[in-house]
């Protein structure tokens, strides 16, 4: 994961994303640098628009979170209605 974070940090600061820079970032954290992971990640990022991918990732993560929140809000009034109906039923019994 530290390699992906390193790439994101390089991207955010406008640095060139290459093996040398990524090795420096990972080494600066105190972690051991795995040459094969660095090469693999850099190779997999060839031709990838990181800004576009980040925008898509943000939308994908935000959508389920807001949908779940909407469901929670939709369930709350139903529970309140049940409590009110129960209270009305009791008042009918005791006048």
Order of alpha helices (4+ residues) and beta strands (2+ residues): alpha-alpha-alpha-alpha
